[in-house]
Amino acid sequence: MATTASEERLRELCDLPWHIEIVHSETEDGDAGWVAEVRELSGCIAQGRTPDELFANIDRALQAWIWDALECGETVPEPREESSHSGKVLVRMPPFLHGELAAEAERQGVSLNQLAVSLLARGCGEAAGRRSASGG
């Protein structure tokens, strides 16, 4: 059976290095499973009870998302490039906040930088949890 140009394009696009975020989830009644989202493709999400089921489902979701976009004549975004961030950020803040953070770092026995990284990481984790819970 010959493949069409659309099928070849689908295969090419599916083979690109997409960024897939995987989160272990648990429902209120204790059922556990996994959720995966292709970061570049809005709404391309899949679930699975096991990692194997999840990988199969996200692969199908990726193919369906791209196929639908191609069929509708929409542009499929390219996977984002790997981060070239240096890890250095200059943050301006009010002096009172700087003082509060410095005091908290001293209480915890860590550097101000370590405290800031810890607080930012916790905030990112909480934000990701809220996005996951709201389906967004």
C-alpha positions as CSV (number, residue, x, y, z in Angstrom):
1,M,0.0,0.0,0.0
2,A,1.5,3.4,-1.1
3,T,1.7,6.2,1.5
4,T,0.3,9.6,0.7
5,A,2.3,12.8,1.0
6,S,0.1,13.6,4.1
7,E,1.0,10.3,5.7
8,E,4.7,10.9,5.0
9,R,4.5,14.4,6.5
10,L,2.7,13.0,9.5
11,R,5.5,10.5,10.1
12,E,8.1,13.2,9.7
13,L,6.4,15.5,12.2
14,C,5.8,12.7,14.7
15,D,9.5,11.9,14.7
16,L,10.5,15.4,15.7
17,P,12.0,15.9,19.2
18,W,8.8,17.0,21.0
19,H,8.9,18.0,24.7
20,I,6.6,15.7,26.6
21,E,5.8,16.5,30.3
22,I,4.8,13.4,32.3
23,V,3.2,13.7,35.7
24,H,2.1,10.9,38.1
25,S,-1.4,11.6,39.2
26,E,-3.7,10.2,41.8
27,T,-7.4,10.7,42.1
28,E,-9.2,11.4,45.4
29,D,-10.4,7.8,45.6
30,G,-6.8,6.6,45.4
31,D,-6.6,5.5,41.7
32,A,-3.1,6.3,40.4
33,G,-2.0,6.8,36.8
34,W,0.0,9.1,34.6
35,V,-0.7,12.1,32.5
36,A,1.4,13.3,29.5
37,E,1.3,16.5,27.6
38,V,3.2,17.6,24.5
39,R,4.3,21.0,25.5
40,E,4.3,22.6,22.1
41,L,0.9,21.3,21.0
42,S,-1.9,22.9,23.0
43,G,-4.4,20.2,24.1
44,C,-2.3,17.2,23.1
45,I,-2.7,15.3,26.3
46,A,-3.0,11.6,27.2
47,Q,-3.5,9.5,30.3
48,G,-2.6,5.9,31.2
49,R,-2.7,3.7,34.2
50,T,0.8,2.4,33.5
51,P,3.8,4.1,31.9
52,D,3.5,1.7,28.9
53,E,-0.2,2.6,28.4
54,L,0.7,6.3,28.8
55,F,3.4,6.1,26.1
56,A,1.1,4.3,23.7
57,N,-1.7,6.8,24.4
58,I,0.5,9.9,24.0
59,D,1.9,8.6,20.7
60,R,-1.7,8.2,19.4
61,A,-2.6,11.6,20.7
62,L,0.4,13.2,19.0
63,Q,-0.5,11.5,15.7
64,A,-4.1,12.5,16.0
65,W,-3.2,16.1,16.9
66,I,-0.8,16.5,14.0
67,W,-3.1,14.7,11.5
68,D,-6.0,17.0,12.4
69,A,-3.9,20.1,12.0
70,L,-2.7,18.8,8.6
71,E,-6.2,18.0,7.4
72,C,-7.4,21.5,8.4
73,G,-4.5,23.2,6.7
74,E,-3.2,24.5,10.0
75,T,0.5,25.0,10.7
76,V,2.1,22.5,13.1
77,P,4.4,24.4,15.4
78,E,8.0,23.2,15.5
79,P,9.4,21.7,18.7
80,R,11.1,24.3,20.8
81,E,14.8,24.3,21.0
82,E,16.7,23.2,24.0
83,S,17.1,25.9,26.6
84,S,20.1,28.1,26.2
85,H,19.5,29.8,29.6
86,S,22.6,30.5,31.7
87,G,20.9,29.9,35.0
88,K,21.6,33.5,36.1
89,V,18.8,35.9,36.8
90,L,18.9,39.5,38.1
91,V,15.8,40.2,40.2
92,R,14.9,43.6,41.5
93,M,12.8,43.7,44.6
94,P,11.8,46.2,47.4
95,P,14.4,46.5,50.1
96,F,11.9,45.2,52.8
97,L,11.4,41.9,50.8
98,H,15.2,41.6,50.3
99,G,15.6,41.9,54.1
100,E,12.8,39.4,54.8
101,L,14.4,36.8,52.4
102,A,17.8,37.4,53.8
103,A,16.5,36.8,57.4
104,E,14.7,33.7,56.3
105,A,17.8,32.3,54.6
106,E,19.8,32.9,57.8
107,R,17.1,31.2,59.9
108,Q,17.3,28.2,57.5
109,G,21.1,28.2,57.4
110,V,21.2,28.5,53.7
111,S,22.4,31.2,51.3
112,L,20.0,33.8,49.9
113,N,20.5,32.2,46.5
114,Q,19.7,28.7,47.7
115,L,16.5,30.0,49.4
116,A,15.4,31.9,46.3
117,V,16.0,28.8,44.1
118,S,14.0,26.6,46.5
119,L,11.1,29.1,46.7
120,L,11.0,29.5,42.9
121,A,11.1,25.7,42.4
122,R,8.3,25.2,44.9
123,G,6.2,27.9,43.2
124,C,6.8,26.3,39.8
125,G,5.7,22.9,41.1
126,E,2.6,24.4,42.7
127,A,1.7,26.2,39.5
128,A,2.2,23.0,37.4
129,G,-0.1,21.2,39.9
130,R,-2.8,23.9,39.5
131,R,-2.5,23.7,35.7
132,S,-2.8,19.9,35.8
133,A,-5.8,20.0,38.2
134,S,-7.6,22.6,36.1
135,G,-6.9,20.8,32.8
136,G,-5.0,23.8,31.5
